[in-house]
Amino acid sequence: MDNIFDTILGLVLGAIGMYWLFNFFKGKKSKEITTHQSTVLLEKMKSVCKLISVEGEFAEIYKYENVKDFMSLVSSKKKALVVIKAKAHIGYDLSKILMHADEGKKTIVLDNFPQPEVLSIEPELEFYDIKSGFFNFFAPDDLTKLNAEAKSHIREKIPESGLMDTARKEALQTVLIMEKIVETIGWTLDYTALKIPQKQIELLEEKQ
């Protein structure tokens, strides 16, 4: 009787022990530790005077492929489908505005108003269908390269997007506002150097 009791007790304790060990190692296996460390370095600081007048949002599907040849005998290809979502900011470097005052004529002469330029491109990449080759794997620096390629890709799309034309219209409206402000103090604004067509000015004034 004692032997049977000892046997049953041994089986129960063994089962409890196995269950505890199973959960212990399972917890060890599934345990995840994430450590974050960040170092912020300020390399350069300078004063700028830039005005963002237009913001454009882009969504593009970009097919990335990279093929490596090994001794012209074997080739290995890696590829990915990348969805690019980006914001492009178009505006003006106001430090490039050139003007001077003619006190005798009470005139402020606007010699130059800068052309619109791309001030920043902020891409966000989402990767789909990532496939690495047998000898050609995706490396951490591929993300940096793809970000650079995404910016270049979006930059090429900006001229045909109409953002530059919109920014030029905004600049023209800015000049007209400057003219009205100058007139309030009894002066005039001479912007003939910018060669703005009168018809374009009239069209803009109608929209105001």
Summary of the structure (lengths in Angstrom):
residues: 208
radius of gyration: 33.0
end to end distance: 103.8
largest distance: 124.0
contacts: 474
relative contact order: 0.14
helix: 42%
strand: 34%
